[in-house]
Each structure stands twice: as C-alpha cells, then as structure tokens.
Amino acid sequence: MIDLRLLREDPDRVRASQRARGEDVALVDALLSADERRRSSGVRFDELRAEQKALGKLIPKATGDEKAELLKKAGQLAADVKAADAERDAADAETQELLLRLGNLVHPDVPVGGEEDFVTLETHGTIRDFAAEGFEPKDHLELGQLLGAIDVERAAKVSGSRFYFLTGIGALLELALVNAAIAQATAAGFTPMLPPALVRPQAMAGTGFLGQAAQDVYHLDKDDLFLVGTSEVPLAAYHMDEIIDADRLPLRYAGFSPCFRREAGSHGKDTRGIFRVHQFDKVEMFSYVNPEESQEEHGRLLEWEKQWLSSLELPFRVIDVASGDLGASATRKFDCEAWIPTQGKYRELTSTSDCGEFQSRRLHIRARDGKTVRPLATLNGTLCAVPRTIVALLENHQMADGSVYVPKVLRPYLGGREVLEPVAK
C-alpha cells in the first residue's frame, strides 16, 4: 500500500498514477474522505475519553444532587464514547479496505498505456534465418515429441488442458536449467530457498495478488490456503511482521518452487504446447533493500536476468513495461522477451519489478537504522521460468534433423551433452 501522508500531501500524483494504470481515479477521493473521517473520529474519541476520565475523578468527591447529575452525565458520556469508538473503527476499516485496492504509484519514467505501449530499451543476440539455412523451423511441441521430452496428450488425460509431462531428456533439461540458474544466483550472493507453495491469505494479499490478479489464483476453500503463482509470495512474506536491522540489507533470496495459475484471462491464447500452463517450476530472485536503493537494485536484477539469457545464447530484447500492464504492486517493471521462431515474435521469459515500499507496508516489514524504523523496499525478478525457457531453447537451437544444440552453460548439468538427439520411434 502507499503512504497515506503522501496521499494527503499530493493527491494529484496519486490520481495521475491511477489514470496511467487505467484504474478508478474516484478511488483516490473516496480514500481521502474515509481517511478524513478516520482522523476526525479519532480526535473526537480522544476528546470524549479525556472528558470521561476527568469526570471520573470528580464523581467520588461529589455528593447529593451534584453526584446524581455527574452520574447521569457519565452515563451519557459512556454511550458517546462507545459510539465514537465504533465510528472510529468503521472509518479505519473503510480506509484500510480502500487503501488495499489502490495500486502502487507508477514511476514517472514508465511509458503510459496498455500492454502494447511498452518501450524497447535494448536487443541482444542474432535472430536465425532458417530460410537461409534451408529448413522450416519446427515448433517446441513437435521438437519435444521428437526428443521424447514433452508429453501433453497424456497430461491432458491425467490433469486436463494446459498441463504437461516432461519426460526423459525433457526432465533432465529442467533439472539442468534449475541447477544452472541457482548456481548463477548463488554466485551473485543470493541465498537459495525452497519455499512453501501454499500460503495464508495475509501472505497472498500482502504481496498484492488478491486484487486484479485474483482471477488467476487457486484457492483451497477447506483450508483457506492459496497456491502461489510465483515464489515471490512466500519470499516476500518470509519476513512478515518483522523489523530487520538496516545493516543486514540488502537481503537477497533465490527461490525455486512450483507455480500455479488459472490463466483465467487467457482463453484461446497459447493453447498449443507448454508456453502458457497451469503449473510450472520457476527460479525467482527476491531482494529487500533500503528504499533509496531500490532503483539501483532493480538495475542489478535486470543485469542478472540478461546474464542468464545471454548464457543460454538466446536472442532477446528488454522492454520497459507500460503503466497499464504493471500489476498492482510494481512501480516499474522490465521484461526480457526471447525470440520464438515459429511465432515470429518476442515473448516474455523473465520479468523484474521494483515494488518500492508497497509490499512491505502491507506485510508490516520494516528496517531499523539507529532509532529510525521505517518500511523497506522489495523487488522481484524471474531468473528462469522453466517451460517458457525450454520453448525458447528448443526452437532457437534446433537443427534440421530435429536435434537441438545445448548451450555450454547447461552441459555440465546434462552429462556433457552438446546436442539433444531425437529418440528412435
């Protein structure tokens, strides 16, 4: 959530942020009104309580009619205090409810617009000319079937659409990707983590995934637990309700976990293969830093993502995501999109978001620096979303006979294999 003081001091900035996100601007004025009622009702409650305490000191000293009058007044004050307390609680609850609906403030450098209004910041690698090489590229599913690596037909039988089995070399390829990604993250100073994939509502809400993203979240009603769509959620909630000594910052974690998404808003999109699925594994970077260092940390996370994709020898571009596509928690987001040959376009492989103090305020995570205690900043960055990375690897590194070149970074984790060969039918 944002700082209420900032809202009071510069409501136009918050309105502009809401407008840039394509969200309800009227929410800002409703929140200002609720906050004013919260504060005024709090003042009234304090005044009535002070009067009630003062009266309570007079009653024992009074006698006769004076005491009766004071007792009568005390009874009325008690009712007034109770009513003021209820009014204060109601106003506070309304303020908190509205505050939780408000997205993070959009960074001033973010391009304004919807999903297609991003700005390309840089491109890396060379897109292969398959026509010049004399063959038509196969898509990742056909390659995966040739290699004995992907089985979506049996997954559909077992679990339904948008599920998959990784088999044989496909399973080994996932393990190679995860181990290589964790090795890079560990070398960069991240603490490896295996977090839970089920979290309580306060963890999911605290990271901002029960707002506009709620339609994609799996909820277990019987247990009131949520399946995470990213290990960002348990990593963000890891220090929930804690005060961290500032000299421990930055704290950096690399979480590997299964991720679950309904993909409710993507009917008919990417239905072939394993690009958009309900369950997948991912290595996620997460940082806790001082707020004034968040933009610098954001740049570092992006560099680590670029290092990873470059080590996989993939052609990719970096985009500055537009305001309407940020998600509730991010103030700014960079995506790295790899070229997918059979789609003839770049598709998102990794993403890194600067969430500023938004999540730490909701999760009550603060840093202590001397006598000062304040919210810290949180940031996240995908290092390796496994199925999409496999899609990009198979399609970009395929050869005419259906075999696939293995980038050098993965070879130590694949028994030294330089090429993945089709299996005999």
C-alpha positions in Angstrom: 0.0 0.0 0.0 1.1 3.6 -0.4 1.9 6.1 2.4 -1.3 7.9 3.5 0.7 11.0 4.2 1.8 11.1 0.5 -1.9 10.8 -0.5 -2.9 13.7 1.7 0.1 15.9 0.6 -0.1 15.1 -3.2 -3.4 13.6 -4.2 -2.9 14.7 -7.8 0.1 12.5 -8.1 -1.9 9.5 -6.9 -4.8 10.4 -9.3 -2.3 10.6 -12.2 -0.9 7.2 -11.2 -4.4 5.7 -11.2 -5.2 7.3 -14.5 -1.9 5.9 -16.0 -2.8 2.4 -14.8 -6.3 2.7 -16.3 -7.7 2.3 -12.8 -10.6 4.1 -11.0 -9.5 7.7 -10.2 -12.6 8.2 -7.9 -11.0 5.7 -5.5 -8.5 8.4 -4.5 -11.2 10.9 -3.4 -13.1 8.1 -1.6 -9.9 7.2 0.2 -9.2 10.8 1.1 -12.8 11.2 2.5 -12.5 7.9 4.5 -9.1 9.0 5.9 -10.5 12.4 7.0 -13.4 10.6 8.8 -10.9 8.2 10.4 -8.8 11.1 11.7 -11.7 13.3 12.9 -13.5 10.4 14.6 -10.2 9.5 16.3 -9.9 13.1 17.6 -13.5 13.0 18.8 -12.9 9.7 20.6 -9.8 11.0 22.3 -11.6 14.2 23.4 -14.6 12.2 24.8 -12.3 9.8 26.6 -10.4 12.6 28.2 -13.7 14.2 29.3 -14.8 10.8 30.6 -11.6 10.4 32.7 -11.8 13.9 34.1 -15.4 13.3 35.1 -14.5 10.0 36.7 -12.2 11.9 39.1 -15.0 14.3 40.1 -17.7 11.7 40.9 -16.1 10.3 44.1 -15.8 13.8 45.6 -19.3 14.8 44.8 -22.4 14.3 47.0 -26.2 14.6 46.7 -27.7 16.2 43.7 -24.3 17.1 42.2 -23.3 13.5 42.3 -26.5 12.4 40.7 -26.0 14.9 37.9 -22.5 13.8 37.4 -23.5 10.1 37.2 -26.2 11.0 34.7 -23.6 12.8 32.6 -21.2 9.9 33.0 -23.8 7.5 31.6 -24.3 9.7 28.5 -20.5 10.1 28.1 -20.1 6.3 28.2 -22.6 6.0 25.4 -20.9 8.8 23.4 -17.5 7.2 23.8 -18.8 3.8 22.7 -20.4 5.4 19.6 -17.3 7.4 18.8 -15.2 4.2 19.2 -17.5 2.3 16.8 -17.4 5.3 14.3 -13.6 5.4 14.5 -13.3 1.6 13.9 -15.7 1.8 10.9 -13.8 4.7 9.4 -10.5 2.9 9.9 -11.8 -0.3 8.4 -13.1 1.6 5.3 -9.8 3.4 5.0 -7.8 0.2 5.1 -10.2 -1.5 2.6 -9.9 1.3 0.1 -6.1 1.6 0.6 -5.7 -2.1 -0.2 -7.5 -1.5 -3.5 -5.1 1.3 -4.6 -2.2 0.3 -6.8 1.4 1.3 -6.3 2.5 4.7 -7.6 3.7 4.5 -11.2 7.3 5.6 -11.6 7.4 8.8 -13.7 9.6 7.3 -16.4 7.2 4.4 -17.1 5.6 4.7 -20.6 1.9 5.4 -20.3 -0.6 3.0 -22.0 -1.7 -0.6 -22.3 0.1 -3.9 -23.0 1.3 -2.9 -26.4 2.6 0.6 -25.4 5.9 -0.7 -24.0 9.3 0.9 -24.9 12.1 -1.4 -26.2 15.3 -0.5 -24.3 17.8 -2.9 -25.9 18.1 -6.0 -28.0 20.6 -8.9 -27.7 21.7 -11.8 -29.9 21.0 -12.6 -33.6 17.7 -14.0 -34.8 18.4 -17.0 -37.0 17.4 -17.0 -40.7 16.1 -20.5 -41.0 15.1 -20.0 -44.7 18.8 -19.2 -45.4 19.7 -22.4 -43.6 17.4 -24.3 -45.8 14.7 -25.6 -43.5 11.4 -24.7 -41.9 11.7 -24.5 -38.0 9.6 -26.9 -36.0 7.7 -25.6 -33.0 8.7 -26.6 -29.5 6.0 -29.3 -29.1 7.0 -31.1 -32.3 10.6 -30.9 -31.2 9.7 -32.0 -27.7 7.9 -35.1 -29.1 10.8 -36.0 -31.4 13.2 -35.8 -28.5 10.9 -37.7 -26.1 10.9 -34.7 -23.9 7.3 -33.4 -23.7 4.0 -35.3 -23.5 0.9 -33.1 -23.4 -1.6 -35.8 -24.6 -1.1 -38.0 -21.5 -1.1 -34.9 -19.3 -4.5 -33.9 -20.7 -5.7 -37.4 -19.8 -4.4 -37.1 -16.3 -5.0 -33.5 -15.5 -6.8 -31.7 -18.3 -5.7 -28.9 -20.7 -2.6 -26.7 -20.1 -0.7 -29.4 -18.2 2.3 -31.4 -19.4 4.8 -34.2 -18.6 8.5 -33.5 -19.1 9.9 -36.9 -19.9 13.4 -38.3 -20.4 15.7 -35.6 -21.6 12.9 -33.0 -21.0 13.0 -33.8 -17.3 16.8 -33.7 -17.3 16.7 -30.4 -19.2 14.5 -28.8 -16.4 16.9 -30.0 -13.7 19.8 -28.6 -15.7 18.1 -25.2 -16.1 17.3 -25.1 -12.4 20.7 -26.1 -11.2 22.4 -23.7 -13.6 20.1 -20.8 -12.6 20.6 -21.5 -8.8 24.4 -21.7 -9.4 24.3 -18.2 -11.0 22.2 -16.8 -8.3 24.3 -18.3 -5.5 27.5 -16.9 -7.2 25.8 -13.5 -7.2 25.2 -13.7 -3.4 21.6 -14.9 -3.3 20.6 -17.4 -0.6 18.9 -20.4 -2.2 15.4 -21.1 -0.8 12.8 -23.9 -1.3 9.7 -22.1 -0.1 6.2 -23.5 0.5 3.8 -23.4 -2.4 0.7 -23.0 -0.1 0.3 -19.7 1.8 -2.2 -18.0 4.1 -4.5 -15.2 2.8 -2.4 -12.4 4.5 0.7 -13.5 2.5 -1.2 -13.5 -0.8 -3.0 -10.2 -0.1 0.2 -8.6 1.3 2.1 -9.1 -1.9 -0.8 -7.7 -4.0 -2.1 -10.9 -5.7 -5.7 -10.7 -4.4 -6.7 -7.6 -6.4 -6.7 -7.6 -10.1 -4.8 -10.9 -10.3 -7.2 -12.8 -8.1 -8.9 -14.4 -11.0 -5.7 -16.4 -11.7 -5.2 -17.6 -8.2 -6.1 -21.1 -6.9 -7.8 -21.1 -3.5 -8.3 -24.2 -1.3 -11.6 -23.3 0.4 -11.4 -26.1 3.0 -8.0 -25.0 4.3 -8.2 -21.3 3.4 -4.8 -21.5 1.7 -3.7 -20.3 -1.7 -1.4 -22.0 -4.2 1.2 -19.5 -5.2 1.6 -18.3 -8.7 5.2 -17.3 -8.0 7.6 -17.8 -5.1 7.7 -14.0 -4.9 4.7 -14.5 -2.5 6.4 -16.7 0.2 9.7 -14.9 -0.2 8.0 -11.5 0.3 6.1 -12.9 3.3 9.2 -14.6 4.8 9.9 -11.5 6.9 6.3 -10.6 7.5 5.7 -8.7 10.8 9.5 -8.3 11.4 11.9 -5.4 12.0 15.2 -6.0 10.2 18.4 -4.3 11.2 19.4 -2.0 8.3 23.0 -3.2 8.4 21.7 -6.6 7.2 20.4 -5.2 4.0 20.3 -6.0 1.2 18.8 -9.4 1.8 18.6 -11.5 -1.4 16.9 -14.8 -1.8 16.6 -17.2 -4.8 13.5 -19.4 -4.5 12.8 -22.5 -6.5 9.1 -23.6 -6.4 6.2 -24.9 -8.4 3.8 -22.1 -9.5 0.1 -22.4 -10.2 -2.0 -20.1 -12.3 -5.6 -20.5 -13.5 -4.8 -18.4 -16.6 -8.5 -17.3 -16.4 -8.0 -14.3 -18.7 -6.1 -16.2 -21.5 -8.8 -18.4 -23.1 -7.7 -19.4 -26.6 -4.1 -18.0 -26.1 -1.0 -20.2 -26.4 -3.1 -23.4 -26.2 -0.5 -25.5 -28.1 2.4 -26.9 -26.1 3.8 -25.6 -22.8 4.2 -21.9 -23.2 1.1 -21.0 -21.1 0.2 -23.7 -18.5 -1.5 -24.1 -15.1 1.5 -25.5 -13.3 5.2 -24.8 -13.8 8.5 -24.5 -11.9 10.5 -21.3 -11.6 13.6 -19.8 -10.1 12.8 -16.4 -8.6 15.1 -13.7 -7.3 13.8 -11.5 -4.4 15.5 -8.6 -2.7 14.9 -6.5 0.4 16.7 -3.1 0.3 16.6 0.4 1.7 14.0 2.4 -0.3 16.6 4.9 -1.7 18.5 1.9 -3.2 15.6 0.2 -4.9 16.1 1.6 -8.4 19.8 0.6 -8.4 18.8 -2.9 -7.2 16.2 -3.0 -10.0 19.0 -2.5 -12.5 21.1 -5.2 -10.9 18.2 -7.7 -11.1 17.8 -6.9 -14.8 21.5 -7.4 -15.4 21.3 -10.8 -13.7 18.4 -11.8 -16.0 20.3 -10.6 -19.1 23.4 -12.6 -18.0 21.2 -15.7 -17.7 19.5 -15.3 -21.1 22.9 -14.5 -22.7 24.4 -17.6 -21.2 21.6 -19.6 -22.8 22.6 -18.0 -26.2 19.1 -16.8 -26.8 18.1 -13.7 -28.9 16.1 -11.4 -26.7 15.0 -7.8 -26.1 14.4 -5.8 -22.9 11.2 -3.7 -22.6 10.0 -1.0 -20.2 6.5 -2.3 -19.4 3.7 0.3 -19.9 1.7 1.6 -16.9 -1.5 -0.3 -17.7 0.4 -3.7 -17.7 2.4 -3.3 -14.4 0.2 -5.2 -12.0 -0.8 -3.7 -8.7 2.5 -4.0 -6.8 5.1 -2.7 -9.2 6.1 0.9 -9.6 8.2 -0.1 -12.6 8.8 -3.4 -14.5 11.3 -4.6 -17.1 10.6 -7.7 -19.1 13.1 -9.7 -21.1 11.4 -11.3 -24.1 13.1 -14.1 -26.1 12.5 -14.5 -29.8 10.3 -17.5 -30.6 10.9 -18.5 -34.2 7.7 -20.3 -35.0 5.6 -17.4 -33.6 7.8 -14.8 -35.4 7.8 -12.5 -32.3 9.4 -11.9 -28.9 7.7 -13.4 -25.9 8.2 -12.8 -22.2 10.7 -15.1 -20.5 11.7 -13.1 -17.4 10.4 -10.0 -15.6 11.7 -7.8 -12.8 9.6 -5.4 -10.7 10.5 -2.7 -8.3 7.7 -2.6 -5.7 9.1 0.1 -3.5 7.5 0.1 -0.1 4.2 -1.2 -1.4 4.5 -4.8 -0.2 6.5 -4.1 3.0 3.8 -1.7 4.2 1.1 -4.4 3.6 3.2 -7.1 5.2 4.5 -5.0 8.1 8.1 -5.4 7.3 10.4 -2.6 8.4 14.1 -1.8 8.8 15.7 -0.3 11.9 18.5 2.2 11.4 19.6 3.5 14.8 16.4 5.0 16.3 14.6 5.1 13.0 12.2 2.4 12.0 10.6 2.6 8.5 9.3 0.4 5.7 11.9 -1.1 3.4 11.7 -1.8 -0.4 11.1 -5.1 -2.0 11.9 -6.2 -5.6 11.5 -9.4 -7.5 12.9 -10.9 -10.7 12.3 -14.1 -12.6 15.6 -15.9 -13.3 14.2 -19.0 -15.0 10.5 -19.9 -15.8 11.2 -23.4 -16.9 8.7 -24.3 -19.6 9.0 -21.0 -21.4 12.7 -21.3 -21.3 12.5 -24.8 -22.7 10.3 -23.4 -25.5 12.9 -20.8 -26.4 15.8 -23.2 -26.2 14.3 -25.9 -28.4 13.1 -23.5 -31.1 16.1 -21.3 -31.3 18.7 -24.1 -31.0 17.1 -26.7 -33.3 18.8 -28.3 -36.3 17.2 -29.6 -39.5 17.1 -33.2 -38.3 15.2 -32.3 -35.1 18.2 -32.4 -32.8 18.9 -29.4 -30.5 22.2 -27.7 -29.7 22.9 -27.5 -25.9 24.4 -24.1 -24.7 27.7 -24.5 -22.9 26.3 -23.3 -19.5 23.9 -26.3 -19.4 26.4 -29.0 -20.5 27.8 -29.8 -17.0 24.3 -30.5 -15.8 23.5 -32.7 -18.8 26.3 -35.2 -18.5 28.4 -33.1 -21.0 25.8 -33.5 -23.9 26.5 -31.0 -26.6 23.4 -32.0 -28.6 20.0 -33.4 -27.7 19.2 -36.2 -30.2 15.7 -37.4 -31.4 14.7 -40.7 -29.9 14.2 -43.8 -32.0 10.5 -44.4 -32.7 
